[in-house]
Amino acid sequence: MQINIENVFYFISLSSFVLFVGAWYGSTKKKLAEIETDLKEVKNDKYEIIDKLARIETKLDYLTKQ
């Protein structure tokens, strides 16, 4: 069995490409997870602010009706 240099080149190229794509996918997945976590925190903060504003509005309504 004779080893063809062209086949070795294709194997190395394909292996390198697969490693590159795997690393890119892993880093992208990690970045997306971080962004998703940040968005959840922002959404929670937004709901806390809305809740506080609603409480203030309720207190103001109560005080102005007296």
PyMOL Python script that loads the backbone (N, CA, C, O; Angstrom):
from pymol import cmd

cmd.read_pdbstr("""\
ATOM      1  N   MET A   1       0.846  -1.183   0.000  1.00  0.00           N
ATOM      2  CA  MET A   1       0.000   0.000   0.000  1.00  0.00           C
ATOM      3  C   MET A   1       0.888   1.242   0.000  1.00  0.00           C
ATOM      4  O   MET A   1       1.766   1.408   0.847  1.00  0.00           O
ATOM      5  N   GLN A   2       0.636   2.075  -0.945  1.00  0.00           N
ATOM      6  CA  GLN A   2       1.445   3.277  -1.104  1.00  0.00           C
ATOM      7  C   GLN A   2       0.663   4.478  -0.559  1.00  0.00           C
ATOM      8  O   GLN A   2      -0.526   4.631  -0.838  1.00  0.00           O
ATOM      9  N   ILE A   3       1.340   5.321   0.214  1.00  0.00           N
ATOM     10  CA  ILE A   3       0.707   6.514   0.789  1.00  0.00           C
ATOM     11  C   ILE A   3       0.825   7.638  -0.233  1.00  0.00           C
ATOM     12  O   ILE A   3       1.913   7.983  -0.695  1.00  0.00           O
ATOM     13  N   ASN A   4      -0.315   8.186  -0.560  1.00  0.00           N
ATOM     14  CA  ASN A   4      -0.355   9.273  -1.522  1.00  0.00           C
ATOM     15  C   ASN A   4      -0.233  10.592  -0.758  1.00  0.00           C
ATOM     16  O   ASN A   4      -0.983  10.836   0.186  1.00  0.00           O
ATOM     17  N   ILE A   5       0.697  11.427  -1.160  1.00  0.00           N
ATOM     18  CA  ILE A   5       0.950  12.711  -0.503  1.00  0.00           C
ATOM     19  C   ILE A   5      -0.293  13.594  -0.578  1.00  0.00           C
ATOM     20  O   ILE A   5      -0.580  14.344   0.355  1.00  0.00           O
ATOM     21  N   GLU A   6      -1.013  13.510  -1.663  1.00  0.00           N
ATOM     22  CA  GLU A   6      -2.215  14.321  -1.839  1.00  0.00           C
ATOM     23  C   GLU A   6      -3.273  13.941  -0.800  1.00  0.00           C
ATOM     24  O   GLU A   6      -3.935  14.818  -0.246  1.00  0.00           O
ATOM     25  N   ASN A   7      -3.435  12.658  -0.535  1.00  0.00           N
ATOM     26  CA  ASN A   7      -4.407  12.214   0.472  1.00  0.00           C
ATOM     27  C   ASN A   7      -4.000  12.658   1.875  1.00  0.00           C
ATOM     28  O   ASN A   7      -4.856  13.006   2.688  1.00  0.00           O
ATOM     29  N   VAL A   8      -2.704  12.649   2.159  1.00  0.00           N
ATOM     30  CA  VAL A   8      -2.212  13.119   3.453  1.00  0.00           C
ATOM     31  C   VAL A   8      -2.507  14.606   3.601  1.00  0.00           C
ATOM     32  O   VAL A   8      -2.928  15.060   4.665  1.00  0.00           O
ATOM     33  N   PHE A   9      -2.287  15.353   2.542  1.00  0.00           N
ATOM     34  CA  PHE A   9      -2.573  16.784   2.556  1.00  0.00           C
ATOM     35  C   PHE A   9      -4.064  17.027   2.823  1.00  0.00           C
ATOM     36  O   PHE A   9      -4.414  17.875   3.644  1.00  0.00           O
ATOM     37  N   TYR A  10      -4.945  16.284   2.132  1.00  0.00           N
ATOM     38  CA  TYR A  10      -6.385  16.440   2.338  1.00  0.00           C
ATOM     39  C   TYR A  10      -6.775  16.086   3.767  1.00  0.00           C
ATOM     40  O   TYR A  10      -7.614  16.760   4.364  1.00  0.00           O
ATOM     41  N   PHE A  11      -6.184  15.049   4.313  1.00  0.00           N
ATOM     42  CA  PHE A  11      -6.490  14.628   5.686  1.00  0.00           C
ATOM     43  C   PHE A  11      -6.079  15.711   6.686  1.00  0.00           C
ATOM     44  O   PHE A  11      -6.831  16.034   7.606  1.00  0.00           O
ATOM     45  N   ILE A  12      -4.895  16.259   6.499  1.00  0.00           N
ATOM     46  CA  ILE A  12      -4.417  17.312   7.402  1.00  0.00           C
ATOM     47  C   ILE A  12      -5.285  18.556   7.258  1.00  0.00           C
ATOM     48  O   ILE A  12      -5.628  19.190   8.256  1.00  0.00           O
ATOM     49  N   SER A  13      -5.639  18.909   6.039  1.00  0.00           N
ATOM     50  CA  SER A  13      -6.486  20.080   5.809  1.00  0.00           C
ATOM     51  C   SER A  13      -7.854  19.890   6.447  1.00  0.00           C
ATOM     52  O   SER A  13      -8.366  20.796   7.106  1.00  0.00           O
ATOM     53  N   LEU A  14      -8.439  18.730   6.256  1.00  0.00           N
ATOM     54  CA  LEU A  14      -9.756  18.444   6.832  1.00  0.00           C
ATOM     55  C   LEU A  14      -9.701  18.433   8.354  1.00  0.00           C
ATOM     56  O   LEU A  14     -10.596  18.960   9.014  1.00  0.00           O
ATOM     57  N   SER A  15      -8.660  17.840   8.908  1.00  0.00           N
ATOM     58  CA  SER A  15      -8.507  17.817  10.372  1.00  0.00           C
ATOM     59  C   SER A  15      -8.357  19.226  10.933  1.00  0.00           C
ATOM     60  O   SER A  15      -8.955  19.558  11.956  1.00  0.00           O
ATOM     61  N   SER A  16      -7.563  20.047  10.266  1.00  0.00           N
ATOM     62  CA  SER A  16      -7.380  21.428  10.717  1.00  0.00           C
ATOM     63  C   SER A  16      -8.684  22.196  10.644  1.00  0.00           C
ATOM     64  O   SER A  16      -9.011  22.963  11.549  1.00  0.00           O
ATOM     65  N   PHE A  17      -9.432  21.991   9.565  1.00  0.00           N
ATOM     66  CA  PHE A  17     -10.713  22.676   9.403  1.00  0.00           C
ATOM     67  C   PHE A  17     -11.688  22.267  10.498  1.00  0.00           C
ATOM     68  O   PHE A  17     -12.376  23.117  11.064  1.00  0.00           O
ATOM     69  N   VAL A  18     -11.754  20.986  10.799  1.00  0.00           N
ATOM     70  CA  VAL A  18     -12.656  20.494  11.846  1.00  0.00           C
ATOM     71  C   VAL A  18     -12.263  21.072  13.200  1.00  0.00           C
ATOM     72  O   VAL A  18     -13.140  21.463  13.971  1.00  0.00           O
ATOM     73  N   LEU A  19     -10.987  21.138  13.508  1.00  0.00           N
ATOM     74  CA  LEU A  19     -10.535  21.728  14.764  1.00  0.00           C
ATOM     75  C   LEU A  19     -10.877  23.212  14.828  1.00  0.00           C
ATOM     76  O   LEU A  19     -11.307  23.703  15.871  1.00  0.00           O
ATOM     77  N   PHE A  20     -10.690  23.925  13.727  1.00  0.00           N
ATOM     78  CA  PHE A  20     -11.010  25.352  13.670  1.00  0.00           C
ATOM     79  C   PHE A  20     -12.506  25.577  13.900  1.00  0.00           C
ATOM     80  O   PHE A  20     -12.891  26.435  14.694  1.00  0.00           O
ATOM     81  N   VAL A  21     -13.340  24.812  13.210  1.00  0.00           N
ATOM     82  CA  VAL A  21     -14.788  24.966  13.347  1.00  0.00           C
ATOM     83  C   VAL A  21     -15.230  24.614  14.764  1.00  0.00           C
ATOM     84  O   VAL A  21     -16.100  25.284  15.321  1.00  0.00           O
ATOM     85  N   GLY A  22     -14.651  23.583  15.348  1.00  0.00           N
ATOM     86  CA  GLY A  22     -14.985  23.204  16.723  1.00  0.00           C
ATOM     87  C   GLY A  22     -14.618  24.291  17.718  1.00  0.00           C
ATOM     88  O   GLY A  22     -15.392  24.588  18.628  1.00  0.00           O
ATOM     89  N   ALA A  23     -13.455  24.880  17.552  1.00  0.00           N
ATOM     90  CA  ALA A  23     -13.032  25.958  18.451  1.00  0.00           C
ATOM     91  C   ALA A  23     -13.927  27.178  18.276  1.00  0.00           C
ATOM     92  O   ALA A  23     -14.315  27.812  19.257  1.00  0.00           O
ATOM     93  N   TRP A  24     -14.251  27.505  17.043  1.00  0.00           N
ATOM     94  CA  TRP A  24     -15.135  28.649  16.773  1.00  0.00           C
ATOM     95  C   TRP A  24     -16.509  28.417  17.379  1.00  0.00           C
ATOM     96  O   TRP A  24     -17.078  29.325  17.984  1.00  0.00           O
ATOM     97  N   TYR A  25     -17.050  27.213  17.225  1.00  0.00           N
ATOM     98  CA  TYR A  25     -18.364  26.890  17.775  1.00  0.00           C
ATOM     99  C   TYR A  25     -18.339  26.993  19.303  1.00  0.00           C
ATOM    100  O   TYR A  25     -19.265  27.532  19.910  1.00  0.00           O
ATOM    101  N   GLY A  26     -17.287  26.479  19.912  1.00  0.00           N
ATOM    102  CA  GLY A  26     -17.179  26.539  21.372  1.00  0.00           C
ATOM    103  C   GLY A  26     -17.095  27.957  21.890  1.00  0.00           C
ATOM    104  O   GLY A  26     -17.752  28.301  22.872  1.00  0.00           O
ATOM    105  N   SER A  27     -16.298  28.782  21.242  1.00  0.00           N
ATOM    106  CA  SER A  27     -16.164  30.165  21.704  1.00  0.00           C
ATOM    107  C   SER A  27     -17.452  30.946  21.466  1.00  0.00           C
ATOM    108  O   SER A  27     -17.842  31.770  22.293  1.00  0.00           O
ATOM    109  N   THR A  28     -18.113  30.691  20.338  1.00  0.00           N
ATOM    110  CA  THR A  28     -19.368  31.381  20.045  1.00  0.00           C
ATOM    111  C   THR A  28     -20.448  30.964  21.034  1.00  0.00           C
ATOM    112  O   THR A  28     -21.227  31.795  21.501  1.00  0.00           O
ATOM    113  N   LYS A  29     -20.488  29.686  21.347  1.00  0.00           N
ATOM    114  CA  LYS A  29     -21.478  29.192  22.302  1.00  0.00           C
ATOM    115  C   LYS A  29     -21.258  29.825  23.679  1.00  0.00           C
ATOM    116  O   LYS A  29     -22.218  30.177  24.365  1.00  0.00           O
ATOM    117  N   LYS A  30     -20.002  29.965  24.075  1.00  0.00           N
ATOM    118  CA  LYS A  30     -19.685  30.582  25.361  1.00  0.00           C
ATOM    119  C   LYS A  30     -20.102  32.053  25.370  1.00  0.00           C
ATOM    120  O   LYS A  30     -20.676  32.533  26.347  1.00  0.00           O
ATOM    121  N   LYS A  31     -19.810  32.765  24.278  1.00  0.00           N
ATOM    122  CA  LYS A  31     -20.180  34.177  24.193  1.00  0.00           C
ATOM    123  C   LYS A  31     -21.692  34.350  24.220  1.00  0.00           C
ATOM    124  O   LYS A  31     -22.201  35.258  24.877  1.00  0.00           O
ATOM    125  N   LEU A  32     -22.407  33.492  23.517  1.00  0.00           N
ATOM    126  CA  LEU A  32     -23.873  33.572  23.508  1.00  0.00           C
ATOM    127  C   LEU A  32     -24.449  33.295  24.893  1.00  0.00           C
ATOM    128  O   LEU A  32     -25.429  33.923  25.292  1.00  0.00           O
ATOM    129  N   ALA A  33     -23.852  32.367  25.625  1.00  0.00           N
ATOM    130  CA  ALA A  33     -24.312  32.079  26.979  1.00  0.00           C
ATOM    131  C   ALA A  33     -24.102  33.295  27.884  1.00  0.00           C
ATOM    132  O   ALA A  33     -24.957  33.607  28.713  1.00  0.00           O
ATOM    133  N   GLU A  34     -22.966  33.980  27.728  1.00  0.00           N
ATOM    134  CA  GLU A  34     -22.701  35.181  28.525  1.00  0.00           C
ATOM    135  C   GLU A  34     -23.699  36.291  28.191  1.00  0.00           C
ATOM    136  O   GLU A  34     -24.200  36.968  29.088  1.00  0.00           O
ATOM    137  N   ILE A  35     -23.985  36.473  26.914  1.00  0.00           N
ATOM    138  CA  ILE A  35     -24.953  37.493  26.506  1.00  0.00           C
ATOM    139  C   ILE A  35     -26.332  37.165  27.043  1.00  0.00           C
ATOM    140  O   ILE A  35     -27.050  38.052  27.504  1.00  0.00           O
ATOM    141  N   GLU A  36     -26.709  35.891  26.986  1.00  0.00           N
ATOM    142  CA  GLU A  36     -28.013  35.470  27.499  1.00  0.00           C
ATOM    143  C   GLU A  36     -28.124  35.738  28.992  1.00  0.00           C
ATOM    144  O   GLU A  36     -29.173  36.175  29.465  1.00  0.00           O
ATOM    145  N   THR A  37     -27.061  35.484  29.736  1.00  0.00           N
ATOM    146  CA  THR A  37     -27.058  35.751  31.173  1.00  0.00           C
ATOM    147  C   THR A  37     -27.200  37.251  31.435  1.00  0.00           C
ATOM    148  O   THR A  37     -27.965  37.666  32.306  1.00  0.00           O
ATOM    149  N   ASP A  38     -26.461  38.055  30.680  1.00  0.00           N
ATOM    150  CA  ASP A  38     -26.562  39.513  30.837  1.00  0.00           C
ATOM    151  C   ASP A  38     -27.968  40.010  30.539  1.00  0.00           C
ATOM    152  O   ASP A  38     -28.479  40.883  31.241  1.00  0.00           O
ATOM    153  N   LEU A  39     -28.598  39.461  29.503  1.00  0.00           N
ATOM    154  CA  LEU A  39     -29.954  39.881  29.158  1.00  0.00           C
ATOM    155  C   LEU A  39     -30.957  39.506  30.241  1.00  0.00           C
ATOM    156  O   LEU A  39     -31.889  40.260  30.520  1.00  0.00           O
ATOM    157  N   LYS A  40     -30.766  38.345  30.848  1.00  0.00           N
ATOM    158  CA  LYS A  40     -31.659  37.943  31.938  1.00  0.00           C
ATOM    159  C   LYS A  40     -31.530  38.903  33.115  1.00  0.00           C
ATOM    160  O   LYS A  40     -32.526  39.269  33.738  1.00  0.00           O
ATOM    161  N   GLU A  41     -30.295  39.309  33.415  1.00  0.00           N
ATOM    162  CA  GLU A  41     -30.078  40.260  34.507  1.00  0.00           C
ATOM    163  C   GLU A  41     -30.725  41.601  34.194  1.00  0.00           C
ATOM    164  O   GLU A  41     -31.337  42.213  35.070  1.00  0.00           O
ATOM    165  N   VAL A  42     -30.596  42.062  32.959  1.00  0.00           N
ATOM    166  CA  VAL A  42     -31.203  43.335  32.567  1.00  0.00           C
ATOM    167  C   VAL A  42     -32.716  43.244  32.657  1.00  0.00           C
ATOM    168  O   VAL A  42     -33.373  44.176  33.123  1.00  0.00           O
ATOM    169  N   LYS A  43     -33.270  42.124  32.212  1.00  0.00           N
ATOM    170  CA  LYS A  43     -34.713  41.948  32.262  1.00  0.00           C
ATOM    171  C   LYS A  43     -35.197  41.951  33.708  1.00  0.00           C
ATOM    172  O   LYS A  43     -36.226  42.555  34.010  1.00  0.00           O
ATOM    173  N   ASN A  44     -34.469  41.285  34.607  1.00  0.00           N
ATOM    174  CA  ASN A  44     -34.840  41.282  36.021  1.00  0.00           C
ATOM    175  C   ASN A  44     -34.759  42.689  36.606  1.00  0.00           C
ATOM    176  O   ASN A  44     -35.631  43.098  37.372  1.00  0.00           O
ATOM    177  N   ASP A  45     -33.711  43.426  36.243  1.00  0.00           N
ATOM    178  CA  ASP A  45     -33.578  44.803  36.720  1.00  0.00           C
ATOM    179  C   ASP A  45     -34.730  45.652  36.218  1.00  0.00           C
ATOM    180  O   ASP A  45     -35.268  46.477  36.957  1.00  0.00           O
ATOM    181  N   LYS A  46     -35.110  45.454  34.968  1.00  0.00           N
ATOM    182  CA  LYS A  46     -36.205  46.229  34.382  1.00  0.00           C
ATOM    183  C   LYS A  46     -37.498  45.960  35.151  1.00  0.00           C
ATOM    184  O   LYS A  46     -38.247  46.890  35.448  1.00  0.00           O
ATOM    185  N   TYR A  47     -37.761  44.698  35.473  1.00  0.00           N
ATOM    186  CA  TYR A  47     -38.988  44.372  36.204  1.00  0.00           C
ATOM    187  C   TYR A  47     -38.949  44.921  37.627  1.00  0.00           C
ATOM    188  O   TYR A  47     -39.981  45.323  38.165  1.00  0.00           O
ATOM    189  N   GLU A  48     -37.771  44.940  38.239  1.00  0.00           N
ATOM    190  CA  GLU A  48     -37.652  45.524  39.571  1.00  0.00           C
ATOM    191  C   GLU A  48     -37.947  47.025  39.528  1.00  0.00           C
ATOM    192  O   GLU A  48     -38.626  47.549  40.411  1.00  0.00           O
ATOM    193  N   ILE A  49     -37.447  47.705  38.520  1.00  0.00           N
ATOM    194  CA  ILE A  49     -37.691  49.149  38.383  1.00  0.00           C
ATOM    195  C   ILE A  49     -39.167  49.410  38.154  1.00  0.00           C
ATOM    196  O   ILE A  49     -39.742  50.312  38.761  1.00  0.00           O
ATOM    197  N   ILE A  50     -39.784  48.623  37.278  1.00  0.00           N
ATOM    198  CA  ILE A  50     -41.219  48.793  37.014  1.00  0.00           C
ATOM    199  C   ILE A  50     -42.025  48.545  38.282  1.00  0.00           C
ATOM    200  O   ILE A  50     -42.985  49.264  38.559  1.00  0.00           O
ATOM    201  N   ASP A  51     -41.639  47.532  39.050  1.00  0.00           N
ATOM    202  CA  ASP A  51     -42.336  47.225  40.294  1.00  0.00           C
ATOM    203  C   ASP A  51     -42.205  48.379  41.293  1.00  0.00           C
ATOM    204  O   ASP A  51     -43.179  48.760  41.942  1.00  0.00           O
ATOM    205  N   LYS A  52     -41.008  48.923  41.409  1.00  0.00           N
ATOM    206  CA  LYS A  52     -40.807  50.062  42.328  1.00  0.00           C
ATOM    207  C   LYS A  52     -41.606  51.282  41.885  1.00  0.00           C
ATOM    208  O   LYS A  52     -42.193  51.979  42.712  1.00  0.00           O
ATOM    209  N   LEU A  53     -41.629  51.538  40.574  1.00  0.00           N
ATOM    210  CA  LEU A  53     -42.405  52.672  40.069  1.00  0.00           C
ATOM    211  C   LEU A  53     -43.908  52.475  40.325  1.00  0.00           C
ATOM    212  O   LEU A  53     -44.622  53.427  40.641  1.00  0.00           O
ATOM    213  N   ALA A  54     -44.365  51.257  40.188  1.00  0.00           N
ATOM    214  CA  ALA A  54     -45.784  50.979  40.456  1.00  0.00           C
ATOM    215  C   ALA A  54     -46.104  51.209  41.926  1.00  0.00           C
ATOM    216  O   ALA A  54     -47.169  51.732  42.253  1.00  0.00           O
ATOM    217  N   ARG A  55     -45.195  50.824  42.814  1.00  0.00           N
ATOM    218  CA  ARG A  55     -45.412  51.055  44.256  1.00  0.00           C
ATOM    219  C   ARG A  55     -45.449  52.545  44.564  1.00  0.00           C
ATOM    220  O   ARG A  55     -46.293  53.007  45.331  1.00  0.00           O
ATOM    221  N   ILE A  56     -44.532  53.294  43.964  1.00  0.00           N
ATOM    222  CA  ILE A  56     -44.503  54.747  44.175  1.00  0.00           C
ATOM    223  C   ILE A  56     -45.797  55.367  43.663  1.00  0.00           C
ATOM    224  O   ILE A  56     -46.382  56.228  44.321  1.00  0.00           O
ATOM    225  N   GLU A  57     -46.242  54.929  42.488  1.00  0.00           N
ATOM    226  CA  GLU A  57     -47.475  55.459  41.922  1.00  0.00           C
ATOM    227  C   GLU A  57     -48.670  55.156  42.831  1.00  0.00           C
ATOM    228  O   GLU A  57     -49.546  56.001  43.017  1.00  0.00           O
ATOM    229  N   THR A  58     -48.699  53.949  43.392  1.00  0.00           N
ATOM    230  CA  THR A  58     -49.786  53.580  44.298  1.00  0.00           C
ATOM    231  C   THR A  58     -49.759  54.454  45.551  1.00  0.00           C
ATOM    232  O   THR A  58     -50.799  54.920  46.015  1.00  0.00           O
ATOM    233  N   LYS A  59     -48.557  54.670  46.094  1.00  0.00           N
ATOM    234  CA  LYS A  59     -48.444  55.525  47.282  1.00  0.00           C
ATOM    235  C   LYS A  59     -48.870  56.959  46.975  1.00  0.00           C
ATOM    236  O   LYS A  59     -49.556  57.596  47.774  1.00  0.00           O
ATOM    237  N   LEU A  60     -48.455  57.464  45.803  1.00  0.00           N
ATOM    238  CA  LEU A  60     -48.844  58.816  45.418  1.00  0.00           C
ATOM    239  C   LEU A  60     -50.356  58.920  45.223  1.00  0.00           C
ATOM    240  O   LEU A  60     -50.963  59.913  45.626  1.00  0.00           O
ATOM    241  N   ASP A  61     -50.957  57.925  44.621  1.00  0.00           N
ATOM    242  CA  ASP A  61     -52.408  57.926  44.450  1.00  0.00           C
ATOM    243  C   ASP A  61     -53.099  57.942  45.812  1.00  0.00           C
ATOM    244  O   ASP A  61     -54.076  58.664  46.009  1.00  0.00           O
ATOM    245  N   TYR A  62     -52.591  57.151  46.743  1.00  0.00           N
ATOM    246  CA  TYR A  62     -53.179  57.081  48.077  1.00  0.00           C
ATOM    247  C   TYR A  62     -53.053  58.431  48.789  1.00  0.00           C
ATOM    248  O   TYR A  62     -53.996  58.903  49.424  1.00  0.00           O
ATOM    249  N   LEU A  63     -51.858  59.048  48.670  1.00  0.00           N
ATOM    250  CA  LEU A  63     -51.623  60.314  49.357  1.00  0.00           C
ATOM    251  C   LEU A  63     -52.442  61.457  48.745  1.00  0.00           C
ATOM    252  O   LEU A  63     -52.904  62.342  49.465  1.00  0.00           O
ATOM    253  N   THR A  64     -52.620  61.440  47.436  1.00  0.00           N
ATOM    254  CA  THR A  64     -53.362  62.546  46.819  1.00  0.00           C
ATOM    255  C   THR A  64     -54.863  62.410  46.992  1.00  0.00           C
ATOM    256  O   THR A  64     -55.581  63.400  46.854  1.00  0.00           O
ATOM    257  N   LYS A  65     -55.352  61.240  47.285  1.00  0.00           N
ATOM    258  CA  LYS A  65     -56.801  61.051  47.477  1.00  0.00           C
ATOM    259  C   LYS A  65     -57.225  61.355  48.912  1.00  0.00           C
ATOM    260  O   LYS A  65     -58.422  61.422  49.195  1.00  0.00           O
ATOM    261  N   GLN A  66     -56.296  61.536  49.797  1.00  0.00           N
ATOM    262  CA  GLN A  66     -56.667  61.831  51.204  1.00  0.00           C
ATOM    263  C   GLN A  66     -57.013  63.251  51.407  1.00  0.00           C
ATOM    264  O   GLN A  66     -57.343  63.652  52.523  1.00  0.00           O
TER     265      GLN A  66
END
""", "prot")
cmd.dss("prot")
cmd.show_as("cartoon", "prot")
cmd.util.cbc("prot")
cmd.orient("prot")
